[in-house]
Structure formats: structure tokens, C-alpha cells
Amino acid sequence: MTAPLTPPPPPNERSSYQGGPVPPPVGAHAVGAAPGGPYDFHGDPHGEQDGPGMLKEVRQAAVTVVAVALFGALLGVLWWKLAPSVPLVGDVVGGSWVVYLKDSEGEQAIGVDGTFTLLALAFGALSAVVVFLLRRRGGVPLVVALGVGGLLGSLLAWRLGVWLGPTQDVIAHAKDVGKGVTFSAPLKLGAKGVLLAWSFAALVVHLGLTGLFGPRDPEPDPWPAPGQFPSAPYGDKSA
């Protein structure tokens, strides 16, 4: 007596591989969403990272440094125009020319530093806003570029303002205008620390704008996707 033959399985249940695409298992959409997988959370089939590469960010940072520094020329012109003049007077004592302050208790010298500081703070805030609007993602190279560009712009403004202002040779200037005639002192910065005002303002404003209006990372889903964490059957003591 022979046993009955088992009928062959249906064509759609055969386990042999015919070279066609294999359907993904249940829950593959959740597992494939992990970072570094074939699909990122943006649905990019190539897994490319969002945003420019490091080389592109460095090029953008270099352009930012040059653009910000060039605005130092405008700062230098405004400083030369708006800074208060320090009055000097020349006199001849013992056959030699001497120059002294006309108003020894005046605060014009402090006003020169204060004018440069206020203008530098304004330029720093403005440059941070412009850079943030053009490049919202920011990044370390861009932040460094803002700081370096602000320092270079301040140095350019300082030297340009001194060059545009009255001559540095006060004795020759006193001889030209004559004895007892008031003339303006050359522009100079008494506190060199004000050269950092532009960079300080740019970094603070850019950090604030990035924190308030910058792009946010997507919030993680607190509930696991179906099939992501399979559980043992109810009552299974082997689990």
C-alpha cells in the first residue's frame, strides 16, 4: 500500500529564486529609514546627505570673508566723516614748535573711539543678518568667516580712516596753520580692543538668528512603526 502523493505548491509560493525582484519583508519601511541606509528620512534613493559638501562650505566661507572685509572701506569713510575732531594748538617755545590740546578736559578723544565702536557694532549686526538670509543653514566655516571678515574689515576701516584724516605729522601741520591757530588732530584709536566689536556683534547676532529662525531637525517618532519591533506571542515562556 503506497502513501498518497503530496501535491506541488502553487506557483506563487515556490521558494526557488527566478531572478525577479524580491519583495521587502514586513516593516522594511521602518528599518530602511535608519541613517546610512539606502533611503534617508527625506526619501532620497541615493542616501545623499542634505546640504552642500565641506568643500562648497569652505568656498562660501572664503567669499564671505572677502565680502565682509570689503565693507570695512565704508566703515572707514563713515568713521572719518562722523568722528569728532580733537582740537590742537601749536606754539613756539624756546625756538621749537610744540603742540598741545586746546581743551585738556574735552572728551573728543573718547568720542573718536566711541564712534568707531558704534559703527562697528552696527556693521557686525548688519553683516550677520545678510549672511543669515543668504545662507540659513550656517555651519562652522560660515561662522568663522564672519569673525575673520569682521576683524579684517575693522583693520581696513581703521587704516583707511587714519589715511583719510588729518596728517600724522602734527608739527608740520601746526607750522602750516600758524602759531596759536586751532587745527584737528589725526584720527587714532586709543583702545585697540574696539577692533573686535564688528566680529563680536556679527557672531552674537548670527547665533541668535540661527537659534530663533534656523532649520530644525525632525522630531523622532515616539511610537515604533508596525513591524519594527516584533514581540513574542502571548503566553510564550521561551521569550
C-alpha positions as CSV (number, residue, x, y, z in Angstrom):
1,M,0.0,0.0,0.0
2,T,1.5,3.3,-1.0
3,A,1.2,6.8,0.6
4,P,-0.7,9.4,-1.3
5,L,1.5,11.9,-3.2
6,T,1.7,15.4,-1.8
7,P,0.5,17.9,-4.5
8,P,3.1,20.5,-5.6
9,P,2.8,24.0,-4.1
10,P,1.2,26.8,-6.1
11,P,3.4,28.9,-8.4
12,N,3.3,31.9,-6.2
13,E,4.5,30.0,-3.1
14,R,7.6,28.4,-4.7
15,S,10.8,29.1,-2.8
16,S,13.1,28.9,-5.8
17,Y,14.5,32.2,-6.9
18,Q,13.7,33.0,-10.5
19,G,15.8,36.2,-10.8
20,G,13.0,38.6,-10.2
21,P,12.8,41.3,-7.6
22,V,12.4,40.1,-4.0
23,P,9.6,41.9,-2.2
24,P,10.7,43.6,1.0
25,P,9.7,42.0,4.3
26,V,7.1,43.4,6.6
27,G,8.4,46.5,8.4
28,A,11.1,47.2,5.8
29,H,9.9,50.8,5.5
30,A,10.9,51.4,9.1
31,V,14.2,49.5,9.0
32,G,15.2,51.2,5.8
33,A,14.7,54.6,7.3
34,A,17.8,54.2,9.5
35,P,20.6,56.7,8.8
36,G,23.1,55.4,6.3
37,G,20.6,53.0,4.7
38,P,19.6,53.1,1.1
39,Y,16.8,55.6,1.9
40,D,17.2,58.6,4.2
41,F,14.4,60.3,6.1
42,H,13.9,62.6,3.1
43,G,13.2,59.7,0.8
44,D,16.4,60.2,-1.2
45,P,17.0,56.9,-3.0
46,H,20.7,57.5,-3.2
47,G,21.2,58.3,0.5
48,E,22.9,61.6,-0.2
49,Q,23.3,64.0,2.7
50,D,21.3,67.1,2.8
51,G,23.2,70.4,2.2
52,P,26.5,71.2,0.5
53,G,29.7,69.4,1.0
54,M,32.6,70.6,3.1
55,L,34.5,71.9,0.0
56,K,31.5,74.0,-1.0
57,E,31.1,75.4,2.5
58,V,34.8,76.4,2.6
59,R,34.4,78.2,-0.7
60,Q,31.3,80.0,0.6
61,A,33.2,80.9,3.7
62,A,36.1,82.4,1.7
63,V,33.7,84.5,-0.3
64,T,32.0,85.7,2.9
65,V,35.4,86.7,4.4
66,V,36.2,88.8,1.3
67,A,32.8,90.4,1.1
68,V,32.6,91.3,4.8
69,A,36.1,92.7,4.8
70,L,35.5,94.9,1.8
71,F,32.7,96.6,3.7
72,G,35.4,97.9,6.1
73,A,36.1,100.6,3.5
74,L,32.6,102.0,4.0
75,L,33.1,101.9,7.8
76,G,36.4,103.8,7.5
77,V,34.8,106.5,5.4
78,L,31.9,106.9,7.9
79,W,34.3,107.0,10.8
80,W,36.3,109.7,9.2
81,K,33.2,111.7,8.5
82,L,31.3,111.2,11.8
83,A,34.1,111.1,14.4
84,P,34.5,114.3,16.4
85,S,37.7,116.3,15.8
86,V,40.2,116.7,18.6
87,P,41.4,120.4,18.6
88,L,45.1,121.0,18.8
89,V,47.1,124.3,19.0
90,G,50.7,124.9,18.0
91,D,53.1,127.3,19.8
92,V,56.8,128.2,19.7
93,V,58.7,127.7,23.0
94,G,62.4,128.4,23.1
95,G,62.6,128.4,19.3
96,S,60.9,125.0,18.9
97,W,57.4,124.1,18.0
98,V,55.2,122.3,20.5
99,V,51.6,121.1,20.1
100,Y,49.1,120.6,22.9
101,L,45.4,120.0,23.3
102,K,43.3,123.1,23.2
103,D,40.8,121.7,25.6
104,S,42.6,119.4,28.0
105,E,39.4,118.3,29.7
106,G,37.5,117.6,26.4
107,E,36.1,114.2,25.6
108,Q,36.6,114.3,21.9
109,A,39.3,111.6,22.0
110,I,36.8,109.2,23.7
111,G,34.2,110.1,21.1
112,V,36.5,109.0,18.4
113,D,36.7,105.5,19.9
114,G,33.0,105.5,20.7
115,T,32.1,106.4,17.1
116,F,34.2,103.6,15.7
117,T,32.7,101.1,18.2
118,L,29.1,102.0,17.4
119,L,29.7,101.9,13.7
120,A,31.5,98.5,14.0
121,L,28.6,97.1,16.1
122,A,26.1,98.2,13.5
123,F,28.1,96.8,10.6
124,G,28.5,93.5,12.5
125,A,24.8,93.1,13.1
126,L,24.0,94.0,9.5
127,S,26.5,91.6,8.1
128,A,25.2,88.8,10.3
129,V,21.6,89.4,9.1
130,V,22.6,89.4,5.4
131,V,24.7,86.3,5.8
132,F,21.9,84.5,7.6
133,L,19.3,85.4,5.0
134,L,21.6,84.2,2.2
135,R,22.7,81.0,3.9
136,R,20.3,79.9,6.7
137,R,21.9,76.6,7.4
138,G,25.1,78.3,8.7
139,G,27.9,75.9,9.7
140,V,31.2,76.2,11.4
141,P,33.1,77.6,8.3
142,L,30.5,80.3,7.8
143,V,30.6,81.4,11.5
144,V,34.4,81.5,11.4
145,A,34.2,83.5,8.2
146,L,32.0,86.1,9.9
147,G,34.5,86.5,12.7
148,V,37.6,86.7,10.5
149,G,35.8,89.0,8.0
150,G,34.7,91.4,10.7
151,L,38.3,91.6,12.1
152,L,39.7,92.3,8.7
153,G,37.0,94.8,7.9
154,S,37.8,96.7,11.2
155,L,41.5,96.8,10.4
156,L,40.8,98.1,6.9
157,A,38.4,100.8,8.3
158,W,41.0,101.8,10.9
159,R,43.8,102.3,8.5
160,L,41.6,103.9,5.9
161,G,40.2,106.4,8.4
162,V,43.6,107.3,9.6
163,W,44.8,107.8,6.0
164,L,41.8,110.0,5.1
165,G,42.0,112.1,8.3
166,P,44.4,114.9,9.1
167,T,48.1,114.3,8.6
168,Q,50.0,112.4,11.2
169,D,52.8,115.0,11.3
170,V,51.3,117.4,13.8
171,I,54.3,119.7,14.0
172,A,54.3,120.2,10.2
173,H,50.5,120.8,10.4
174,A,51.0,123.4,13.2
175,K,53.6,125.2,11.2
176,D,51.3,125.3,8.1
177,V,48.3,126.8,10.0
178,G,50.4,129.2,12.1
179,K,51.1,129.9,15.8
180,G,48.0,129.7,18.1
181,V,45.7,128.5,15.3
182,T,43.4,125.6,16.1
183,F,43.6,122.5,13.9
184,S,42.4,118.9,14.1
185,A,44.4,116.1,15.4
186,P,44.9,112.9,13.3
187,L,42.4,110.1,13.7
188,K,43.6,107.3,16.0
189,L,42.1,104.6,18.2
190,G,43.1,104.9,21.8
191,A,41.7,101.4,22.6
192,K,42.6,98.8,20.1
193,G,40.1,96.4,21.6
194,V,37.3,98.1,19.6
195,L,38.6,96.4,16.5
196,L,36.9,93.2,17.8
197,A,33.5,94.9,18.0
198,W,32.4,94.0,14.5
199,S,33.3,90.3,14.9
200,F,31.6,90.2,18.3
201,A,28.3,91.7,17.1
202,A,28.3,89.5,14.0
203,L,28.7,86.3,15.9
204,V,26.2,87.2,18.6
205,V,23.5,88.3,16.1
206,H,24.1,85.3,13.8
207,L,23.9,82.9,16.8
208,G,20.6,84.5,17.9
209,L,19.1,84.3,14.4
210,T,20.1,80.7,14.0
211,G,18.7,79.7,17.3
212,L,15.4,81.5,16.6
213,F,14.8,81.0,12.9
214,G,17.3,78.4,11.8
215,P,16.3,75.0,10.4
216,R,15.2,72.4,12.9
217,D,16.0,68.7,12.9
218,P,12.9,66.5,12.6
219,E,11.4,65.2,15.8
220,P,11.8,61.5,16.4
221,D,8.7,59.4,16.3
222,P,7.9,58.2,19.9
223,W,5.8,55.3,18.6
224,P,7.6,52.5,16.7
225,A,6.4,51.7,13.2
226,P,4.4,48.5,12.7
227,G,6.7,45.5,12.4
228,Q,9.8,47.4,13.6
229,F,9.9,45.6,17.0
230,P,8.2,42.2,16.7
231,S,7.1,40.8,20.0
232,A,6.9,37.3,21.2
233,P,3.5,35.5,21.0
234,Y,1.3,35.9,24.1
235,G,2.0,33.3,26.6
236,D,5.3,32.2,25.1
237,K,7.5,31.3,28.0
238,S,10.6,30.8,25.9
239,A,10.9,34.6,25.2
